[in-house]
Amino acid sequence: MAVLLAVAATAVPGRSAGQDFTSADYGRSLVVETFALIGPEVADPAMRYAGNNLACQSCHIHGGRIDRGLALVGVSAKYPMPLPGGGSESLADRINGCMTRSMNGRPLPEDGAEMHALVAYLELLTADAGGYGYPAEDPVPLQAAATPPDPVHGEQRYLQVCADCHRDDGSGMRNGQPGDALGYLHPPLWGPDSFNAAAGMHRRPTAAAFIHDNMPPGANAAAPVLTPQDAWDIAAFIDAQPRPPAPE
């Protein structure tokens, strides 16, 4: 828990003058400690919007502030986003897409405090994008695998590189015990408390790029630990494991 709280306390670069981001701190907490505020183990049943004990930052590293870590910096400027078949997707729509897929839960009320806070935090990250030095362009595509992704080799590399944190069975490492709403130090990658089959991380290109650029902790795109082939193979292995089904 200490690691997550340390991230939550990290200051966001200077706020832009004349803009109201009064709920952005709550939004940041929702991204960093989703499990403790709207997770399935919180005391108030009405606040159990997430269906698993992940945090948004399980995928959006350090509150979405790390380049190539599924960053959220600049994301709000992309919405409303035109849809191929007509119409558009709002930022609230996109947030609730994550709630129902990656968090395996239910939509947040669009006029509720939690949605307003998340939008405020994302708008703050966009307003201060210059302080981070980059806008989000995640996921940056990973170069194609030299050979077709091999889940058998992926399992071998997973056990060598990933299992110390995420466990041999993909169940992750909790901060506490089931039922205490303390979430995970290292999240599950499959199984009942993981993201569901409609989540972005269940798309192999997204998972492979994320794994290559960020895993194991300490790696980055400029100094990766895994080869692109390793990343594709591990993604293929994780992709083949059981998880909650896509929402109907």
Secondary structure, 3 states (H helix, E strand, C coil): CHHHHHHHHCCCCCCCCCCCCCCHHHHHHHHHCHHHHHCCCCCCHHHCCCCCCCCHHHCCHHHHCCCCCCCCCCHHHHCCEECCCCCEECHHHHHHHHHHCCCCCCCCCCCCHHHHHHHHHHHHHHHCHHHHCCCCCCCCCCCCCCCCCCHHHHHHHHHHHCHHHHCCCCCCEECCCCCCCCCEEECCCCCCCCCCCCCHHHCHHHHHHHHHHHCCCCCECCECCCCHHHHHHHHHHHHCCCCCCCCC
